[in-house]
Amino acid sequence: MLKNPIYTSARQWIALTGIIFISCANFKAYFNTYYNAEEYFDKAEKIRLENRGEKLPQSAVNNYEKVIEKVQFILDNYPEFKWKKSALSLIAQSHFHRGEYRAATSALAEMKSAFGEEVYGEVEFWTSLIKWKQNKPQPAINSLNNLLQSNLNQNFRAKVYLAIAEIYLEQGMQSEAMDNLEKAAEKIRDPNEKGQIYYRIASLSFDNGVFDRALIAYQQVIKNSQSKKQVQEGYLKTVQIYRLEGNIDLAANTIKNMLLDENYQSIFASLELELAKLYEQQNKITAAKNRLKSIVQDYVKTAASAEAYYKLGNYSIQDDWDLEIALKQFGSVSAEYRNSLYSKPAKVRIKEIKSYQQAQLNFEPWALKITKSDTIADSLFLKDEQNEFAKIVYGISELEAFHFGRKDTALVYLNLLTKFANQSQLLPKALYAKLMIMNEMGDTNTVGELKKRIVNEFPKTDYALAIINTDKSYQPLTSTSDEKLILAEQNWKSDSSLGIAHYREIVNEDTVSESSAKAAYFLAYQYDYHLVQPDSALKYYQWILKYHNDSDQAFHSNKRVTFLNSVLADTSGTNDH
């Protein structure tokens, strides 16, 4: 029977249409999958670039994983995939950024096998980076420098320079890194990536005080970066650089113009803070305070208001000596902005103020005794009283001088200590503190007198040693406790009896230095745990509590004294029977 030609043609046309439809459907399916993979890769790269130098965020790690899954699906199901070379590249890069170097190497090997010289540059590049991540930085740099001798396009050449810079940065070689970062920034064509590289250059330069380079780089960040945060930082850092380089007028005019422009509204608080710092730098303290007060009122719960409160707290100490107000201001720092860089310093300030206030309360009864007394003798109090008095007064003077910057007031308290507690353990320390203050104030005559007194009256102390080591006009007449401690440690290893004799010599001659506390604790420990002579152990533990009550050794000694006293009491009771 003859076939109907019309029917046959129709059937062939239907079959052909079906094949085309299925092919198109398959093409559309894997094309969409690959397109989605590229989208995930672009997202991951954007996140990685914005966090360059920091730990890769989990969102980027997850996006790279989706790239691998989707591309691998295509390669497994469509081996003749048209964009196989690009697909393998995406897989290799994604594995690399996830830290999966063996899988990345495998993907690169497949690329090289399939495409040969066509992918030479890319395979060499990523192989070099894998060497770096496998703790072979110099071979990686050598391979990348060799790659630069090849015929590379500008973007690829920029990538190589950038990779070399990253390796140098990790090695702490800042100068070499900066040179390669700048070469990369000059070559790269993509504005966003150019902005990211210049941001890296700017940040590193600013942190290292290379303000000229930082300023140029921040201007490029403003021009190229697509990150609003980085652009805002670029404007702020530009103003800061003007201020730090002493271009006061330029900085002030730039800030004032920006404050008039609504485009900069999101950084108004930070600009106001910069203006306050400018006033401070010009010693316009009233203007600086007023600006800081307006910041805490107008920009509540911001990083700027937190910093402003911290600065106001310092002004309340330095200028007004109003500790209650200062406490409130320092307490507001964390309340304004929990992650403020000034939260911890503010807590330290609060602790200092409260310690000072408590010390002043402790001082009141002593001040009353001094006021009521008509005596002018150097030793007003008994020896134990002198130690207690000296501890309170020295604590106040230390806070005054070295924490609050009130050196004149500190001297008043130190003079009280030297007058009424001249037999206290803290006397040499107080004299040395006074020496440091007078040295800062430029009083060379008083400094010379204090040096002589410390060296002559307290030659075994660490303070005398510090003077001898820094002033060539002084020569040690006898070996110091530090030197004797070293000798005792050496002798202990070879001859324990001789070592113990040296340790005893330190304790017998020196009741002040840290070395004497160490020597006494060594003796107490040996008699307590190894020689098993509790009476001798107790003697040296008690010696530590008497002469070094605030030392680390005293903390442990106190516990052992209590224990040994109870043991000796029990033993005594048993012997009575």
HUTAQUI-V743003 format. One record per backbone hydrogen bond with DSSP energy under -0.5 kcal/mol. NH is the residue of the N-H (numbers start at 1). CO is the residue of the C=O. If there is no record, write none. Layout:
<<NH/CO> <NH/CO>>
//
This chain:
<<5/3> <8/4> <9/5> <10/6> <11/7> <12/8> <13/9> <14/10> <15/11> <16/12> <17/13> <18/14> <19/15> <20/16> <21/17> <22/18> <23/19> <24/20> <25/21> <26/22> <27/23> <28/24> <29/25> <30/26> <31/27> <32/28> <33/29> <34/30> <35/31> <36/32> <37/33> <38/34> <39/35> <40/36> <41/37> <42/38> <43/39> <44/40> <45/41> <46/42> <47/43> <48/44> <49/45> <50/46> <51/47> <51/48> <52/49> <54/51> <60/57> <61/57> <62/58> <63/59> <64/60> <65/61> <66/62> <67/63> <68/64> <69/65> <70/66> <71/67> <72/68> <73/69> <74/70> <75/71> <76/72> <77/73> <78/74> <81/78> <84/81> <87/83> <88/84> <89/85> <90/86> <91/87> <92/88> <93/89> <94/90> <95/91> <96/92> <97/93> <98/94> <99/96> <100/95> <101/99> <104/100> <105/101> <106/102> <107/103> <108/104> <109/105> <110/106> <111/107> <112/108> <113/109> <114/110> <115/111> <116/112> <118/115> <119/116> <120/117> <123/119> <124/120> <125/121> <126/122> <127/123> <128/124> <129/125> <130/126> <131/127> <132/128> <133/129> <134/130> <135/132> <136/131> <140/136> <141/137> <142/138> <143/139> <144/140> <145/141> <146/142> <147/143> <148/144> <149/146> <150/147> <152/150> <157/153> <158/154> <159/155> <160/156> <161/157> <162/158> <163/159> <164/160> <165/161> <166/162> <167/163> <168/164> <169/165> <170/166> <171/167> <172/169> <173/168> <174/172> <177/173> <178/174> <179/175> <180/176> <181/177> <182/178> <183/179> <184/180> <185/181> <186/182> <187/183> <188/184> <194/190> <195/191> <196/192> <197/193> <198/194> <199/195> <200/196> <201/197> <202/198> <203/199> <204/200> <205/201> <206/202> <207/203> <208/204> <209/206> <210/205> <211/209> <214/210> <215/211> <216/212> <217/213> <218/214> <219/215> <220/216> <221/217> <222/218> <223/219> <224/220> <225/221> <228/226> <231/227> <232/228> <233/229> <234/230> <235/231> <236/232> <237/233> <238/234> <239/235> <240/236> <241/237> <242/238> <243/239> <244/240> <245/241> <246/243> <247/242> <248/246> <251/247> <252/248> <253/249> <254/250> <255/251> <256/252> <257/253> <258/254> <259/255> <260/256> <260/257> <261/258> <262/260> <264/261> <265/262> <267/264> <268/265> <271/267> <272/268> <273/269> <274/270> <275/271> <276/272> <277/273> <278/274> <279/275> <280/276> <281/277> <282/278> <283/280> <284/279> <285/283> <288/284> <289/285> <290/286> <291/287> <292/288> <293/289> <294/290> <295/291> <296/292> <297/293> <298/294> <299/295> <302/299> <306/302> <307/303> <308/304> <309/305> <310/306> <311/307> <312/308> <313/309> <314/310> <315/311> <316/312> <317/313> <318/314> <319/315> <320/315> <322/316> <323/321> <326/322> <327/323> <328/324> <329/325> <330/326> <331/327> <332/328> <332/329> <333/330> <334/330> <335/331> <336/332> <337/333> <340/337> <343/340> <346/342> <347/343> <348/344> <349/345> <350/346> <351/347> <352/348> <353/349> <354/350> <355/351> <356/352> <357/353> <358/354> <359/355> <360/356> <361/357> <362/358> <363/359> <364/360> <365/361> <367/363> <368/364> <369/365> <370/366> <371/367> <372/368> <373/369> <380/378> <381/420> <386/382> <387/383> <388/384> <389/385> <390/386> <391/387> <392/388> <393/389> <394/390> <395/391> <396/392> <397/393> <398/394> <399/395> <400/396> <401/397> <402/398> <403/399> <404/399> <406/400> <407/405> <410/406> <411/407> <412/408> <413/409> <414/410> <415/411> <416/412> <417/413> <418/414> <419/415> <420/416> <421/417> <424/421> <427/424> <430/426> <431/427> <432/428> <433/429> <434/430> <435/431> <436/432> <437/433> <438/434> <439/435> <440/436> <441/437> <442/439> <443/438> <444/442> <447/443> <448/444> <449/445> <450/446> <451/447> <452/448> <453/449> <454/450> <455/451> <456/452> <457/453> <458/454> <461/458> <465/461> <466/462> <467/463> <468/464> <469/465> <470/466> <471/467> <472/470> <474/471> <484/480> <485/481> <486/482> <487/483> <488/484> <489/485> <490/486> <491/487> <492/488> <493/489> <494/490> <495/491> <499/495> <500/496> <501/497> <502/498> <503/499> <504/500> <505/501> <506/502> <507/503> <508/504> <509/505> <510/506> <517/513> <518/514> <519/515> <520/516> <521/517> <522/518> <523/519> <524/520> <525/521> <526/522> <527/523> <528/524> <529/525> <530/525> <530/526> <531/526> <532/526> <533/527> <536/533> <537/533> <538/534> <539/535> <540/536> <541/537> <542/538> <543/539> <544/540> <545/541> <546/542> <547/543> <548/544> <551/548> <555/551> <556/552> <557/553> <558/554> <559/555> <560/556> <561/557> <562/558> <563/559> <564/560> <565/561> <566/562> <567/563> <568/564> <569/565> <570/566> <571/567> <572/568> <573/569> <574/570> <575/571> <576/572> <577/573> <577/574>>
//
